[in-house]
Amino acid sequence: MTYCVAMRLKTGLVFLSDSRTNAGVDHVSTFRKMSVFENSGDRLLVMMTAGNLSISQSIKQIISEHVNPDGKTIWNAESMFEAAQIVGAAIRSVYERDASALQNFGIDFNVGVIFGGQIKGERCRLFQIYSAGNFIEAHDENPYFQIGESKYGKPIIDRVLAGSEITLDQAAKCALISMDSTLRSNLSVGLPLDLLVYESEQLALTRFVTIDSKNEYFKSISSGWSSRLREVFDEIEDPVWYTTATIAELALAPLKPDLRQALVSMPKAGFRDKTMAALQTLAQSEATAQK
């Protein structure tokens, strides 16, 4: 399995992916999930994939070679939307070729794609493309996408991105914390990681790093986040458990003083039944008095 996350900010894009494809007891394998298509000064496009590795590799190969009937390729598409359509068409092409054969062996056609970047003349854009080749685009209300094992790293992103604009470096830090949370909870996600930070209008790859177990910054994030979480956890008050008598005192506070005193003085055993009987007696007494 895998975990990939991408964020779209006003100032650019952040992409992060792991590289684990198999985590059996005696078989751990890694393959890069991030592909970069760069024509410096004209476009920088990034694709991350999750799901069946053979499908993902076939899609990448077709994208690199694909030419539409009208001559359009990922290298000369005039917009990111048009480029996303080319990726979607590549997914459908692989489906038409391989889905039936895979089904005969009980294998589902399973692939998820995050695709984003910038083409000269338009803003940065980010898409999530599904197994059918259809896609959605990130917007201000939902500025990030995840594929693969997304549930472990989602809460921190939701909290950090909610309601305020952050810098690219802060977004990269958030993505790395999200990845660390996933690594701690799921063995099917693993190092090394690929991190790409793209600043709007650069139209070139300027910030890219592969992070392994020896990376000091990632180690500091992992240990620092764990220790700070523990500190905050310890600072939060423990739950307070009230005794039956205390609960009764709180529940009876609005009652008349004489009835409240009578109820509180009752023994704990059979308290609920006697309380209900007393309340019913009070209701009957008040109803009689009103008559």
C-alpha positions as CSV (number, residue, x, y, z in Angstrom):
1,M,0.0,0.0,0.0
2,T,1.1,3.6,0.1
3,Y,0.3,7.1,1.3
4,C,0.5,10.2,-0.8
5,V,-0.6,13.8,0.0
6,A,-0.6,17.0,-1.9
7,M,-1.6,20.5,-0.9
8,R,-2.5,23.5,-3.0
9,L,-1.7,26.9,-1.5
10,K,-1.9,30.4,-3.0
11,T,1.9,30.4,-3.1
12,G,2.4,27.0,-4.6
13,L,2.1,23.2,-4.2
14,V,3.5,20.6,-1.8
15,F,3.7,16.9,-2.7
16,L,4.8,14.0,-0.5
17,S,4.8,10.3,-1.1
18,D,6.2,7.1,0.5
19,S,7.8,4.3,-1.5
20,R,6.6,1.0,0.1
21,T,4.7,-1.4,-2.2
22,N,4.9,-4.6,-0.1
23,A,5.3,-5.2,3.6
24,G,5.1,-8.9,4.1
25,V,6.9,-10.7,6.9
26,D,9.8,-11.6,4.7
27,H,9.3,-9.4,1.7
28,V,9.5,-5.6,1.8
29,S,9.8,-3.8,-1.5
30,T,10.0,-0.1,-2.5
31,F,9.2,1.8,-5.7
32,R,9.0,5.5,-6.2
33,K,5.3,6.7,-6.4
34,M,6.1,10.3,-7.5
35,S,6.8,11.2,-11.2
36,V,7.9,14.6,-12.3
37,F,7.4,16.0,-15.9
38,E,9.4,19.1,-16.3
39,N,10.1,21.5,-19.2
40,S,11.9,24.3,-17.5
41,G,10.4,27.7,-18.1
42,D,7.2,26.2,-19.6
43,R,5.7,23.6,-17.2
44,L,6.2,21.5,-14.1
45,L,3.8,18.6,-13.6
46,V,3.8,16.1,-10.8
47,M,1.9,12.8,-10.6
48,M,1.7,10.5,-7.6
49,T,0.0,7.1,-7.7
50,A,-1.5,4.5,-5.3
51,G,-2.9,1.1,-5.9
52,N,-1.7,-1.7,-8.2
53,L,1.9,-1.0,-9.2
54,S,1.7,-2.5,-12.6
55,I,-1.3,-0.3,-13.5
56,S,0.5,2.8,-12.2
57,Q,3.6,2.0,-14.2
58,S,1.6,1.4,-17.4
59,I,-0.2,4.8,-16.9
60,K,3.1,6.6,-16.5
61,Q,4.5,5.0,-19.7
62,I,1.4,5.9,-21.7
63,I,1.4,9.5,-20.4
64,S,5.0,9.9,-21.5
65,E,4.2,8.6,-25.0
66,H,0.5,9.5,-25.5
67,V,-0.6,11.7,-28.3
68,N,-4.3,12.7,-28.7
69,P,-5.9,12.5,-32.1
70,D,-5.6,16.3,-32.2
71,G,-1.9,16.1,-31.4
72,K,-2.1,17.0,-27.8
73,T,0.4,15.5,-25.3
74,I,1.2,16.2,-21.7
75,W,4.1,18.2,-23.0
76,N,2.0,20.6,-25.2
77,A,-1.3,20.7,-23.3
78,E,-2.4,24.3,-23.0
79,S,-3.8,24.0,-19.5
80,M,-3.6,21.8,-16.4
81,F,-7.2,20.7,-17.0
82,E,-6.3,19.5,-20.5
83,A,-3.2,17.7,-19.0
84,A,-5.5,16.0,-16.4
85,Q,-7.7,14.8,-19.2
86,I,-4.7,13.2,-20.8
87,V,-3.9,11.4,-17.6
88,G,-7.5,10.3,-17.3
89,A,-7.4,9.0,-20.9
90,A,-4.3,7.0,-20.1
91,I,-6.0,5.3,-17.1
92,R,-9.0,4.4,-19.3
93,S,-6.6,3.0,-22.0
94,V,-4.9,0.7,-19.4
95,Y,-8.4,-0.3,-18.1
96,E,-9.5,-1.3,-21.6
97,R,-6.3,-3.3,-22.2
98,D,-5.9,-5.0,-18.8
99,A,-9.0,-4.9,-16.6
100,S,-10.6,-8.1,-18.1
101,A,-7.4,-10.1,-17.7
102,L,-6.9,-8.9,-14.2
103,Q,-10.5,-9.8,-13.3
104,N,-10.0,-13.3,-14.5
105,F,-7.3,-13.7,-11.8
106,G,-9.5,-12.0,-9.2
107,I,-7.6,-8.7,-9.2
108,D,-9.5,-5.5,-9.2
109,F,-8.5,-2.5,-11.4
110,N,-7.3,-0.3,-8.5
111,V,-5.5,2.9,-9.0
112,G,-5.6,6.4,-7.5
113,V,-3.8,9.4,-8.9
114,I,-2.9,12.9,-7.6
115,F,-1.8,15.2,-10.4
116,G,-0.8,18.8,-10.2
117,G,1.6,21.5,-11.2
118,Q,1.6,24.6,-13.3
119,I,1.7,25.4,-17.0
120,K,3.0,28.8,-18.1
121,G,0.1,31.3,-18.3
122,E,-2.1,29.8,-15.6
123,R,-2.1,29.3,-11.9
124,C,-1.1,26.2,-10.0
125,R,-3.8,23.5,-10.0
126,L,-4.2,20.2,-8.3
127,F,-6.4,17.2,-9.3
128,Q,-7.4,13.8,-7.9
129,I,-8.0,11.3,-10.7
130,Y,-10.0,8.1,-10.1
131,S,-9.9,4.6,-11.6
132,A,-12.5,5.5,-14.2
133,G,-10.3,8.4,-15.5
134,N,-12.7,11.1,-14.1
135,F,-11.3,13.7,-11.7
136,I,-12.0,16.5,-9.3
137,E,-10.0,19.7,-8.7
138,A,-8.8,21.1,-5.3
139,H,-10.3,24.4,-4.3
140,D,-10.1,26.9,-1.4
141,E,-12.5,24.9,0.8
142,N,-10.7,21.6,0.2
143,P,-7.1,22.5,-0.7
144,Y,-5.5,19.0,-0.4
145,F,-5.9,15.5,-1.6
146,Q,-4.8,12.1,-0.2
147,I,-4.5,8.7,-1.7
148,G,-3.7,5.3,-0.2
149,E,-3.7,5.0,3.6
150,S,-5.1,8.4,4.2
151,K,-7.0,8.1,7.5
152,Y,-4.0,8.2,9.9
153,G,-2.6,11.5,8.6
154,K,-5.8,13.4,7.9
155,P,-6.6,14.9,11.3
156,I,-3.4,17.0,11.5
157,I,-4.0,18.4,8.0
158,D,-7.6,19.3,8.7
159,R,-6.5,21.2,11.9
160,V,-3.6,23.0,10.3
161,L,-5.2,24.0,7.0
162,A,-8.6,25.0,8.5
163,G,-9.3,28.8,8.4
164,S,-5.9,30.2,7.7
165,E,-3.3,30.5,5.0
166,I,0.1,28.9,5.7
167,T,3.5,29.1,4.0
168,L,4.9,26.4,1.8
169,D,7.4,25.4,4.4
170,Q,4.7,25.1,7.0
171,A,2.6,23.0,4.6
172,A,5.7,20.8,4.0
173,K,6.1,20.4,7.8
174,C,2.4,19.5,8.1
175,A,2.7,16.9,5.4
176,L,5.7,15.3,7.1
177,I,3.9,15.1,10.4
178,S,0.9,13.6,8.6
179,M,3.2,11.0,7.1
180,D,4.9,10.3,10.4
181,S,1.5,9.6,12.0
182,T,0.8,7.2,9.2
183,L,4.2,5.4,9.4
184,R,3.6,4.8,13.2
185,S,0.2,3.2,12.6
186,N,0.5,1.3,9.4
187,L,3.3,-1.0,8.3
188,S,2.3,-0.9,4.7
189,V,3.6,2.7,4.5
190,G,7.4,3.2,4.7
191,L,10.5,5.1,4.0
192,P,12.1,6.5,2.0
193,L,9.9,9.5,1.2
194,D,9.9,11.9,-1.7
195,L,9.1,15.5,-0.9
196,L,8.6,18.2,-3.6
197,V,7.8,21.8,-2.8
198,Y,6.9,24.0,-5.8
199,E,6.7,27.8,-5.6
200,S,4.3,29.4,-8.0
201,E,5.7,30.8,-11.3
202,Q,9.0,29.0,-10.9
203,L,8.1,26.5,-13.7
204,A,11.1,24.4,-12.7
205,L,12.0,21.9,-10.0
206,T,13.8,23.7,-7.3
207,R,13.1,22.0,-4.0
208,F,13.1,18.2,-4.0
209,V,14.4,15.8,-1.4
210,T,14.4,12.0,-0.7
211,I,14.1,11.4,3.0
212,D,15.4,8.2,4.5
213,S,15.8,6.9,8.1
214,K,19.0,9.0,8.5
215,N,17.4,12.3,7.7
216,E,17.9,14.5,10.8
217,Y,15.0,16.9,10.2
218,F,12.5,14.1,9.8
219,K,13.8,12.3,12.9
220,S,13.4,15.6,14.8
221,I,9.8,16.0,13.6
222,S,8.9,12.4,14.6
223,S,10.4,12.6,18.1
224,G,9.3,16.3,18.7
225,W,5.7,15.7,17.6
226,S,5.5,12.6,19.9
227,S,6.9,14.4,22.9
228,R,4.8,17.6,22.4
229,L,1.6,15.5,22.0
230,R,2.4,13.8,25.2
231,E,3.0,17.1,27.0
232,V,-0.3,18.5,25.8
233,F,-2.0,15.2,26.7
234,D,-0.7,15.4,30.3
235,E,-1.8,19.1,30.6
236,I,-5.4,18.3,29.8
237,E,-7.4,17.6,33.0
238,D,-8.4,14.0,33.6
239,P,-12.2,13.2,33.7
240,V,-13.9,13.7,37.0
241,W,-16.1,10.9,38.3
242,Y,-18.9,11.9,40.7
243,T,-20.3,9.6,43.4
244,T,-24.0,8.7,43.4
245,A,-24.5,11.2,46.2
246,T,-22.8,14.0,44.3
247,I,-24.8,13.3,41.2
248,A,-28.0,13.4,43.3
249,E,-27.0,16.7,44.8
250,L,-26.4,18.3,41.4
251,A,-29.7,16.8,40.0
252,L,-31.7,17.9,42.9
253,A,-30.3,21.4,43.1
254,P,-33.3,23.1,41.4
255,L,-35.8,21.4,43.7
256,K,-37.5,23.0,46.8
257,P,-35.1,23.1,49.8
258,D,-37.3,20.8,52.0
259,L,-37.7,18.1,49.3
260,R,-34.1,18.3,48.3
261,Q,-33.0,17.8,51.9
262,A,-35.3,14.8,52.3
263,L,-34.0,13.1,49.2
264,V,-30.3,13.7,49.9
265,S,-30.8,12.2,53.4
266,M,-32.0,8.9,52.0
267,P,-29.7,5.9,52.1
268,K,-27.8,5.1,48.9
269,A,-29.4,1.7,48.5
270,G,-32.6,1.9,46.5
271,F,-31.9,5.6,46.0
272,R,-33.4,5.8,42.5
273,D,-36.7,4.1,43.3
274,K,-37.2,6.2,46.5
275,T,-36.3,9.4,44.6
276,M,-38.8,8.7,41.9
277,A,-41.5,7.8,44.5
278,A,-40.8,11.1,46.3
279,L,-41.0,13.1,43.1
280,Q,-44.2,11.4,42.2
281,T,-45.6,12.1,45.7
282,L,-44.6,15.8,45.3
283,A,-46.4,16.0,42.0
284,Q,-49.5,14.5,43.5
285,S,-49.4,16.8,46.5
286,E,-49.0,19.9,44.4
287,A,-51.8,18.8,42.0
288,T,-54.1,18.2,45.1
289,A,-53.2,21.6,46.5
290,Q,-54.0,23.4,43.2
291,K,-57.5,21.8,43.3
